[in-house]
Amino acid sequence: MTKALIIGGGIGGPVAAAALQRAGIEAIVYEAHSGPGDGIGAFLTLAPNGLAALQTLGMLDAVRAAASFPTTGIEFVNGKGRRLGLLPDGSDQGPPELRTVTINRGALQSTLAETAQEQGVRIEYGKRFVGYTETDTGVAAEFADGTTAEGDVLLGADGLHSPVRRLMDPDAPRPDYTGLLNIGGYVRAEDATVAPTRGSTTRMLFGKRAFFGYQTAPSGEVYWFANFAHAELPREQITALGDDAWKEYVLELFADDHPDVTALLAATDPARFRPLGVYDLASLPNWSRGRVALLGDAAHAVSSSSGQGASLSVEDALVLAACLRDLPTPEEAFTAYEQRRRDRVERIAAEGRRRGNQKTGSTNPAALFLRDLMLRVVFRLIARFASHAWINDHRIDFEQRVAAPSPR
Ligand SMILES: Cc1cc2nc3c(=O)[nH]c(=O)nc-3n(C[C@H](O)[C@H](O)[C@H](O)COP(=O)(O)OP(=O)(O)OC[C@H]3O[C@@H](n4cnc5c(N)ncnc54)[C@H](O)[C@@H]3O)c2cc1C
């Protein structure tokens, strides 16, 4: 195996290319957008497991230096701001360089792309993948500009609505809408009128009708996000409503909650209020077919409530590259990759769905009272018994030789 074509230059694509390059396999990334930070959302968190995978590839220092700050715990409060619980994620007990960080998504993508390029990876922007053909000896990708590219394998790192997945397996299930819309924005330091959050802790508020989270960055900027229950809306309908109307709608959702929330929302540019649906893809029957395989959200999207999508995509990249390096055929490599990854990501997808389900509000005061009571107990139990170490402490030994997969 000498050459891999990777569709998608988001998070998993450039990392998979860097890992393959290190494994002695040439990898070229094809990204539809015209640059690494184009048309993407506000921010996300990278957990110790994802950071450790980046460290293996020599990409960690650049990522940490790029507009990131630690987020090692969550303080949960009710709509009135009264504390329900504090959940450290445990990463402050580990090596400082692997503490969970919040990072601007554009900065993360640019940094991953630049670091991969410094390591010899070629990334071609403005290349929208539209189809592929496969022969016994290789695969050819087709792009909207009429060009083609040939390689030994084709890897779909093309996200939640993956065109590679649709073509590889037309019967694959579509991502499931979780019933929540998400928006994320930030308020400039000079416009932030709320008291800063403490240390490296995000404050998350179970409001009357919706869920809100925010954290003050060391720069003084406040990063926030909101989740609220809503019927699924097609992209065009979301856009048609207009940014000002969305801002008004969201302000109304939090009108009965702590004034800090409305202060932050009011100080935010209306352009930040256009929501995205929260989707997951709990279990995809086929992760690969022939010379084509999927990674990251294309294979197993987890809800944003898990805070793990980006980290899992990076883990996939490392495992997939090691399998392609050590096994003689694409089919064997893809089977070994799936066997190493499926259980873990499906368990995290289920966990993300469970967390998201707690985020819906109620207009009934008795129901809200009971919810807050129940949450206090739940957070105490989680803090005591339900460690998330199995998620965050996962490490991949890239140097270890991958054994042949067990028969399917
Ligand atoms: C609102 C929100 C908040 C989130 N918060 C977190 C968080 O806190 N922590 C976390 O870990 N994860 C979070 N996630 C999930 C995380 O963003 C994804 O899991 C992660 O981006 C997946 O990486 P990926 O490389 O698989 O896909 P993506 O990052 O989506 O990259 C896919 C790339 O493929 C490109 N592409 C698509 N179609 C084509 C085509 N036809 N041709 C060429 N290129 C194409 C896209 O332009 C894109 O650049 C969040 C997601 C959302 C929506």
The ligand as an SDF file (V2000), in Angstrom:
LIG
                    3D

 53 58  0  0  0  0  0  0  0  0999 V2000
  -22.1860   22.5080   17.6900 C   0  0  0  0  0  0  0  0  0  0  0  0
  -21.1750   21.4260   17.8340 C   0  0  0  0  0  0  0  0  0  0  0  0
  -20.3880   21.3980   18.9680 C   0  0  0  0  0  0  0  0  0  0  0  0
  -19.4390   20.3920   19.1130 C   0  0  0  0  0  0  0  0  0  0  0  0
  -18.6750   20.3730   20.2300 N   0  0  0  0  0  0  0  0  0  0  0  0
  -17.7270   19.4150   20.3470 C   0  0  0  0  0  0  0  0  0  0  0  0
  -16.8630   19.3910   21.4870 C   0  0  0  0  0  0  0  0  0  0  0  0
  -16.9470   20.2140   22.3930 O   0  0  0  0  0  0  0  0  0  0  0  0
  -15.9030   18.4350   21.5280 N   0  0  0  0  0  0  0  0  0  0  0  0
  -15.7470   17.5220   20.5320 C   0  0  0  0  0  0  0  0  0  0  0  0
  -14.8320   16.6830   20.6300 O   0  0  0  0  0  0  0  0  0  0  0  0
  -16.5490   17.5110   19.4740 N   0  0  0  0  0  0  0  0  0  0  0  0
  -17.5300   18.4360   19.3450 C   0  0  0  0  0  0  0  0  0  0  0  0
  -18.3320   18.4350   18.2700 N   0  0  0  0  0  0  0  0  0  0  0  0
  -18.1740   17.3670   17.2720 C   0  0  0  0  0  0  0  0  0  0  0  0
  -16.9800   17.6180   16.3830 C   0  0  0  0  0  0  0  0  0  0  0  0
  -17.0770   18.8760   15.7820 O   0  0  0  0  0  0  0  0  0  0  0  0
  -16.9320   16.5420   15.3140 C   0  0  0  0  0  0  0  0  0  0  0  0
  -17.0500   15.2900   15.9150 O   0  0  0  0  0  0  0  0  0  0  0  0
  -15.6060   16.6220   14.5530 C   0  0  0  0  0  0  0  0  0  0  0  0
  -15.5270   17.8340   13.8660 O   0  0  0  0  0  0  0  0  0  0  0  0
  -15.5060   15.4460   13.6040 C   0  0  0  0  0  0  0  0  0  0  0  0
  -14.3460   15.5770   12.8310 O   0  0  0  0  0  0  0  0  0  0  0  0
  -14.3060   14.9730   11.3800 P   0  0  0  0  0  0  0  0  0  0  0  0
  -12.9610   15.2720   10.8450 O   0  0  0  0  0  0  0  0  0  0  0  0
  -14.7980   13.5880   11.4140 O   0  0  0  0  0  0  0  0  0  0  0  0
  -15.4000   15.8010   10.5660 O   0  0  0  0  0  0  0  0  0  0  0  0
  -15.4660   17.3600   10.2820 P   0  0  0  0  0  0  0  0  0  0  0  0
  -14.6910   18.1250   11.2750 O   0  0  0  0  0  0  0  0  0  0  0  0
  -16.9120   17.6810   10.1240 O   0  0  0  0  0  0  0  0  0  0  0  0
  -14.7460   17.5250    8.8950 O   0  0  0  0  0  0  0  0  0  0  0  0
  -15.3200   17.0550    7.7010 C   0  0  0  0  0  0  0  0  0  0  0  0
  -14.7100   17.8280    6.5400 C   0  0  0  0  0  0  0  0  0  0  0  0
  -15.1140   17.2190    5.3140 O   0  0  0  0  0  0  0  0  0  0  0  0
  -15.3710   18.2350    4.3770 C   0  0  0  0  0  0  0  0  0  0  0  0
  -16.2520   17.7330    3.3340 N   0  0  0  0  0  0  0  0  0  0  0  0
  -17.5710   17.4050    3.4220 C   0  0  0  0  0  0  0  0  0  0  0  0
  -18.0400   17.0150    2.2250 N   0  0  0  0  0  0  0  0  0  0  0  0
  -16.9890   17.0540    1.3580 C   0  0  0  0  0  0  0  0  0  0  0  0
  -16.8550   16.7620   -0.0270 C   0  0  0  0  0  0  0  0  0  0  0  0
  -17.8930   16.3610   -0.7710 N   0  0  0  0  0  0  0  0  0  0  0  0
  -15.6420   16.9030   -0.5980 N   0  0  0  0  0  0  0  0  0  0  0  0
  -14.5680   17.3290    0.1310 C   0  0  0  0  0  0  0  0  0  0  0  0
  -14.6550   17.6400    1.4440 N   0  0  0  0  0  0  0  0  0  0  0  0
  -15.8440   17.5030    2.0530 C   0  0  0  0  0  0  0  0  0  0  0  0
  -16.0180   19.3320    5.2200 C   0  0  0  0  0  0  0  0  0  0  0  0
  -15.9540   20.5810    4.5680 O   0  0  0  0  0  0  0  0  0  0  0  0
  -15.1760   19.2770    6.4900 C   0  0  0  0  0  0  0  0  0  0  0  0
  -14.0520   20.1250    6.4250 O   0  0  0  0  0  0  0  0  0  0  0  0
  -19.2930   19.4110   18.0930 C   0  0  0  0  0  0  0  0  0  0  0  0
  -20.0830   19.4570   16.9500 C   0  0  0  0  0  0  0  0  0  0  0  0
  -21.0160   20.4490   16.8300 C   0  0  0  0  0  0  0  0  0  0  0  0
  -21.8910   20.4860   15.5940 C   0  0  0  0  0  0  0  0  0  0  0  0
  1  2  1  0
  2  3  1  0
  2 52  2  0
  3  4  2  0
  4  5  1  0
  4 50  1  0
  5  6  2  0
  6  7  1  0
  6 13  1  0
  7  8  2  0
  7  9  1  0
  9 10  1  0
 10 11  2  0
 10 12  1  0
 12 13  2  0
 13 14  1  0
 14 15  1  0
 14 50  1  0
 15 16  1  0
 16 17  1  0
 16 18  1  0
 18 19  1  0
 18 20  1  0
 20 21  1  0
 20 22  1  0
 22 23  1  0
 23 24  1  0
 24 25  2  0
 24 26  1  0
 24 27  1  0
 27 28  1  0
 28 29  2  0
 28 30  1  0
 28 31  1  0
 31 32  1  0
 32 33  1  0
 33 34  1  0
 33 48  1  0
 34 35  1  0
 35 36  1  0
 35 46  1  0
 36 37  1  0
 36 45  1  0
 37 38  2  0
 38 39  1  0
 39 40  1  0
 39 45  2  0
 40 41  1  0
 40 42  2  0
 42 43  1  0
 43 44  2  0
 44 45  1  0
 46 47  1  0
 46 48  1  0
 48 49  1  0
 50 51  2  0
 51 52  1  0
 52 53  1  0
M  END
$$$$
